[in-house]
């Protein structure tokens, strides 16, 4: 029986996803957290085996807790509201001006950075899902690490369907070059999270979706500050200033399930 051959991703995408050694990080911007590398036990020492199993159980608990709002302070909406980001056109804007802070519902998706192939895939999924968000009355807010010109590259070049270019709506796309919102929300950052976290392996199960989304990909959308590529993202649902749903990406490409996001939008508590 002939073996099934899966066509490889373009070399630029392989580099962007799988080859951390090709990235050069400025000394003035060191990674903010230590690498976390998970290994299978190779020793018969019961103490080592127990430590590894305990680590795995801890990872399972972390994954289960990743969609919990309990770790955030009650006034997280107020704190985030004071953060300044930028429209894709370049004008600064406060988070509190992105949606109605009393009753408005917003799905806030923080992408890793505009040059991340996995984020091009996520952006394509969000774009295709926007009519559903609109039907629930939720506003889509997509934020990425990088400058506004990098955001426009993604918006202009993103292809969602074969041979049809459907740009991401720039009125929903914002840039956070200094990662201020990411720090407020405590999103994960670091070399280990980006390249060695087990959750990052999920991306390989979505090969076709990824290949379609990056059909018009360019590495030029990557932030000039290469240390920014170590930033992970997440998705949040707000009603006014109230946080209804929070999901931090455990690793690269570990995105929140859409069904969970839609459920959060549809189960908005009545005032």
N, C-alpha and C positions, 0 to 999 in steps of 0.2 A: 504494500500500500504506500502510495506516495505521501511524503510528509507534507503537512500544511505549512506553506510559507507565508509569513506575515510581513508585508513590506515595511521597511524601517522608516522611522520619522526622518525628515531632513536633518542633515548634519548640524545645522544651526540650532535645531530644537533639541537634539541629543546633548549638545553642549550646554544649552540653557537649563535642561532638566537634570542631567545625569553627571556632569563633569565639573564638580566644584573646584577642582584644581586649576581650572582655566580662569577662575575669577581672582582678581587682585583687589584686596581691601586696603584702603588708605590707613596708615597708622593712626591718623587722627580720628578714625571712626571704627574702633574695634568692635567685634561682636559683643552683645550685652549679656549673653548667657553662655555657660559652658556647654560643650557638646554632650548629648545624652545618647550613648550608643548601647543598644540592646543586643545581647549575644545569647546564643543557645548554650546550655551547659555542656562542657566537654570534660568535666572532671567527675570522678566518682565520689568526691568528697561530699558527704551529705549536707554539710553546712553551706557549701557553695551552691548546691542544687536547691536547697531551701531558700537561699537569698534570691536566686534567679526566679523561682516560682513566686516568691513574695512580690518581686518586681513586676512580674506579669499580672498578678492579681491587682496590684496598684494601678497599672496601666489600664486594665479593664474598668476599674472604678473611675479613673479619670475620663475615659471615653464616655462612660455613662453619665458623668456629671457635666459634660461639655456643653449641654444645652440648658443648664440651670442658670436662673437669674439670681440665686441666693448669694453669690459671691460679690455682687455689686451693691454699693451703698444706695440707700433709697433715693438720694438726690442725684443719681448718675445722669439723669436727663438734663438737670441744670448745669452740671459740670461740663457735659459734652456740648451743651448749647453755647457755651462761651468760647468754643474752639473755632478758630478761623481757618477755613480751607479756601480753595479757589475753583471758580467755574472753569470749564474747559476753554472758555474765551479769555481767561486770565484775570477776571475781576475777583477780588476777595469777597467772601461771604461767611457769615456766622452760621453754625449748625442750627441755631434756633430759628433761623429764617428759611430753613429748607422745607418745613411743613408746619401746619397749624399746631401750636404748642398747647392748645387746650383739648381738642378732640380729634385732631388729625392723626391718621394711622400712616406709619412709614416703615418700609422695609429698607434697612440700611445695610448694604453689602460692602464690606471693606475687602477689596482685592489685595493680593500681595503687592504687586507692582505692575505697571502697564506693559512691561516686557516679559511677563511670566506667561508661557504658553498655556498653563493650566487656568490662568485668569482670563485668557481669551476664550477658553471653553466656557468658563463660568459666565462671562459677559454675554456669550451667545445664548446660553440657557436663560439668563435673566431677560434678555431682549425678547426671546420667544415667549416667555412667561408673562411679559408686561401686561397683555390684555387681561389675564387672569387677576393680576394684582389690581388693575384698574377696576375690574368687576367687583372686587371686595372693598373698594374705596381706599386702597392703600397706595401711597406714593412710593415709587422706586427711587432710591438714592444709592448710586454706586460711586464709591470712593476708591482711588488707587494711589499708591505711592509713586511720586514723580511730579514733574512740572506739567503745567497745562498743555504745553506743546506735545508732550508724550501722551497725554490723554487723547488729544486730537488724532494722533497717529492710530491709536486703537480704534477710535470711533470711525475714522475714515476707511480703514483697511479691513475691518472685521467682516468676514463672510460667514453667513449663517446657513445658506442653502447652496448646493452645488451650482456653480456658474451664475449665481445671483448675489450681488453685493447689497446687503442691507445694513447700512451704518448704524452703530449704536447711537441712540438719541442723546445728543450732547447736553440737552437740558436736564438729563438725569445723571450726568457724569461729572465728577469733581476730582480735584487733585489735592493731595496732602503731602507736599514734598518733604516736610519735616517730621512726618509721622506723629503729629500731635494727637490726633484722634485715636490712633493705635495705642499710644501710651496711656491715654485716659481710660480706655477700655481694657487695658492689660492684655493685649493680644501677644501671642508668643513670638519670640525672636531668638535667633541663634543658628549656628552652623549645624548643630545636631538636629534641631527641629526641622530644618530645611532639607537636609540630605539623608539623615539616618533614622528619622522617626518611622516606626512601622506603619503609621497611618498614611505616609507618603506613597506607599505601594498601591494604594487604591486607584491611582491614576491609570495604571496599566490595564485595569479592567474596563476602561472607557476609551480604548484605543481609537475606535472609529469616530466617536464624538470629538475627541481631541484633534484627530487628523482633519476633520471637516472644519473645525473652528479656526485652525491655524493655516488654512489654505493660502491666505494672503499675509502670513506672519512676517514681521521684520524685527530684528534684534535692536533696531534703532529706538524702539519704545522703552528700552531698559533705562532706568535712572542713571544719570552720570555718576552719582554717588553709589558705587557698587556694593557698599555695605548694606544698602537698602534691600538687596535681593534676599537677605536673611529674614525679612519680615514675613510673618504669617498673617492671615486675614481672619474674617469671621462675619457672621450675619446676625443682625439684631432687628427686632420688631418693637416699635414704640407706638403707644397711643398717647398723643401729647408728649408729656415728659416722662410718662410711666413706661418702664421697660417690661414688655410682655414676654419676650423670647430672646435668648442669648445663646449663640453657638460659636465657640472659638474653634478655628481650624487647628487640629492637633499637628498637622504636617502639611507639606505641599500637596495641593489637590484634594485635601480632605474637606470637601464642602458640605454644608448643611443640606439634609434631604429637603427637596422642594415641598413634599407633602407636609412636613412639619411646619414649614414657613406659612403655607396656605392655611393650615389649621389654626396657627396663631393669629393670622389676619381675620379669619372667620369667627374666632371665638373672643373677639374684643369685648371686654366687660361693659355693660351698660352703665352710663354715668348716673 
